[in-house]
């Protein structure tokens, strides 16, 4: 995504709320694959997939379907999508934290100064 480009999400839910298709604008394979991964780790998800319609079109389409049991329990696909996005955000924050810690440790490594 280009810096400063707003992310726009269009969600089309099935009438019963068990499944949905969401178009996420200004995102690509990096976000699509991370979101798909997070959604498939959720035991209430029966199907999670994404496609990128065309490289020149700046969006991904996410398809999500819940298990019948989860939906009978009152869970909605939009809630699971929101949780998946939150899970991706937490994963990215963790990666950034580990990267920053590793970089700080590397920059402070005394072995580097023995050239």
C-alpha contacts under 8 A as a table, 3 or more apart, distances in Angstrom:
res1	aa1	res2	aa2	distance
1	X	5	X	6.81
1	X	26	X	5.23
1	X	27	X	5.56
1	X	28	X	7.37
2	X	5	X	5.59
2	X	26	X	7.56
5	X	26	X	6.91
6	X	26	X	7.25
7	X	24	X	6.89
7	X	25	X	5.56
7	X	26	X	5.70
7	X	27	X	7.43
8	X	24	X	5.83
8	X	25	X	5.11
8	X	26	X	7.42
9	X	22	X	6.67
9	X	23	X	5.63
9	X	24	X	4.57
9	X	25	X	6.31
10	X	22	X	5.50
10	X	23	X	5.12
10	X	24	X	6.60
11	X	20	X	6.87
11	X	21	X	6.00
11	X	22	X	4.29
11	X	23	X	6.48
12	X	20	X	5.58
12	X	21	X	5.32
12	X	22	X	6.08
13	X	16	X	7.82
13	X	17	X	5.74
13	X	18	X	7.78
13	X	19	X	6.03
13	X	20	X	4.16
13	X	21	X	6.43
13	X	77	X	7.65
13	X	78	X	7.63
14	X	17	X	5.30
14	X	18	X	6.69
14	X	19	X	5.65
14	X	20	X	5.78
16	X	19	X	7.80
17	X	20	X	7.18
17	X	71	X	7.85
17	X	76	X	5.29
17	X	77	X	5.79
17	X	78	X	7.52
18	X	65	X	5.96
18	X	66	X	5.50
18	X	67	X	7.85
18	X	68	X	7.73
18	X	71	X	5.79
18	X	75	X	7.81
18	X	76	X	5.89
18	X	77	X	5.41
19	X	63	X	7.56
19	X	64	X	5.42
19	X	65	X	4.15
19	X	66	X	6.16
19	X	76	X	7.91
19	X	77	X	5.45
20	X	63	X	5.92
20	X	64	X	5.40
20	X	65	X	6.61
20	X	77	X	6.38
20	X	78	X	7.37
21	X	61	X	6.63
21	X	62	X	5.49
21	X	63	X	4.53
21	X	64	X	6.41
22	X	61	X	5.55
22	X	62	X	5.05
22	X	63	X	6.58
23	X	59	X	6.53
23	X	60	X	5.70
23	X	61	X	4.44
23	X	62	X	6.34
24	X	27	X	6.33
24	X	59	X	5.39
24	X	60	X	5.35
24	X	61	X	6.35
24	X	62	X	7.69
25	X	58	X	5.79
25	X	59	X	4.11
25	X	60	X	6.56
26	X	58	X	4.89
26	X	59	X	5.33
27	X	30	X	7.64
27	X	31	X	6.19
27	X	32	X	7.42
27	X	58	X	6.44
27	X	59	X	5.47
27	X	60	X	6.36
28	X	31	X	5.81
28	X	32	X	6.05
28	X	52	X	6.95
28	X	58	X	7.08
28	X	59	X	6.28
28	X	60	X	6.00
29	X	32	X	4.83
29	X	33	X	5.75
29	X	52	X	7.32
29	X	60	X	7.67
30	X	33	X	5.59
30	X	34	X	6.29
31	X	34	X	5.13
31	X	35	X	5.95
32	X	35	X	5.25
32	X	36	X	6.04
32	X	50	X	5.99
32	X	51	X	7.70
32	X	60	X	6.65
32	X	62	X	7.40
33	X	36	X	5.03
33	X	37	X	6.06
33	X	50	X	7.40
34	X	37	X	5.11
34	X	38	X	6.25
34	X	88	X	6.47
35	X	38	X	5.10
35	X	39	X	6.08
35	X	84	X	6.24
35	X	85	X	6.49
35	X	88	X	6.21
36	X	39	X	5.16
36	X	40	X	6.13
36	X	48	X	5.74
36	X	49	X	5.73
36	X	50	X	6.76
36	X	62	X	7.88
37	X	40	X	5.32
37	X	41	X	6.48
38	X	41	X	5.34
38	X	42	X	6.97
38	X	84	X	5.58
38	X	85	X	7.96
38	X	87	X	6.39
38	X	88	X	6.44
39	X	42	X	5.40
39	X	45	X	6.71
39	X	48	X	6.21
39	X	80	X	7.67
39	X	81	X	7.36
39	X	84	X	5.37
40	X	43	X	7.37
40	X	45	X	6.21
40	X	46	X	7.79
40	X	47	X	7.18
40	X	48	X	6.00
41	X	45	X	7.90
42	X	45	X	5.67
43	X	46	X	7.75
44	X	66	X	5.66
44	X	67	X	5.59
44	X	69	X	7.92
44	X	70	X	5.55
45	X	48	X	6.96
45	X	64	X	7.32
45	X	65	X	6.04
45	X	66	X	4.43
45	X	67	X	5.71
46	X	64	X	7.79
46	X	65	X	5.54
46	X	66	X	5.01
46	X	67	X	4.94
47	X	63	X	7.49
47	X	64	X	5.61
47	X	65	X	5.01
47	X	66	X	6.84
48	X	62	X	7.30
48	X	63	X	5.67
48	X	64	X	4.67
48	X	65	X	6.60
49	X	62	X	5.80
49	X	63	X	5.27
49	X	64	X	6.77
50	X	60	X	6.57
50	X	61	X	5.36
50	X	62	X	4.29
50	X	63	X	6.01
51	X	60	X	5.65
51	X	61	X	5.27
51	X	62	X	6.68
52	X	55	X	6.97
52	X	57	X	7.94
52	X	59	X	6.36
52	X	60	X	4.55
52	X	61	X	6.30
53	X	57	X	6.85
53	X	59	X	7.43
53	X	60	X	6.81
53	X	61	X	7.50
54	X	57	X	5.23
54	X	58	X	7.91
55	X	58	X	6.99
64	X	77	X	6.92
64	X	81	X	7.65
65	X	77	X	6.78
66	X	70	X	6.41
66	X	71	X	6.39
66	X	76	X	7.98
66	X	77	X	6.44
67	X	70	X	5.33
67	X	71	X	6.40
68	X	71	X	5.20
68	X	72	X	6.06
69	X	72	X	5.10
69	X	73	X	6.24
70	X	73	X	5.08
70	X	74	X	6.82
70	X	75	X	5.74
71	X	74	X	5.20
71	X	75	X	4.90
71	X	76	X	6.41
72	X	75	X	7.27
75	X	79	X	7.16
75	X	80	X	7.80
76	X	79	X	5.43
76	X	80	X	6.71
77	X	80	X	5.08
77	X	81	X	6.18
78	X	81	X	5.08
78	X	82	X	6.21
79	X	82	X	5.12
79	X	83	X	6.25
80	X	83	X	4.99
80	X	84	X	6.11
81	X	84	X	4.96
81	X	85	X	6.31
82	X	85	X	5.19
82	X	86	X	6.32
83	X	86	X	4.98
83	X	87	X	6.09
84	X	87	X	4.96
84	X	88	X	6.26
85	X	88	X	5.13
85	X	89	X	6.26
86	X	89	X	5.02
86	X	90	X	6.27
87	X	90	X	5.11
87	X	91	X	6.21
88	X	91	X	5.02
88	X	92	X	6.16
89	X	92	X	5.18
89	X	93	X	6.18
90	X	93	X	5.08
90	X	94	X	6.17
91	X	94	X	5.12
91	X	95	X	6.22
92	X	95	X	5.04
92	X	96	X	6.14
93	X	96	X	5.12
93	X	97	X	6.17
94	X	97	X	5.08
94	X	98	X	6.20
95	X	98	X	5.21
95	X	99	X	6.02
96	X	99	X	5.04
96	X	100	X	6.08
97	X	100	X	5.19
97	X	101	X	6.18
98	X	101	X	5.12
98	X	102	X	6.03
99	X	102	X	5.10
99	X	103	X	5.99
100	X	103	X	5.10
100	X	104	X	6.12
101	X	104	X	5.16
101	X	105	X	6.18
102	X	105	X	5.05
102	X	106	X	6.07
103	X	106	X	5.03
103	X	107	X	6.08
104	X	107	X	5.17
104	X	108	X	6.21
105	X	108	X	5.16
105	X	109	X	6.11
106	X	109	X	5.06
109	X	112	X	5.83
109	X	113	X	7.86
110	X	113	X	5.60
110	X	114	X	7.36
111	X	114	X	5.59
112	X	115	X	6.74
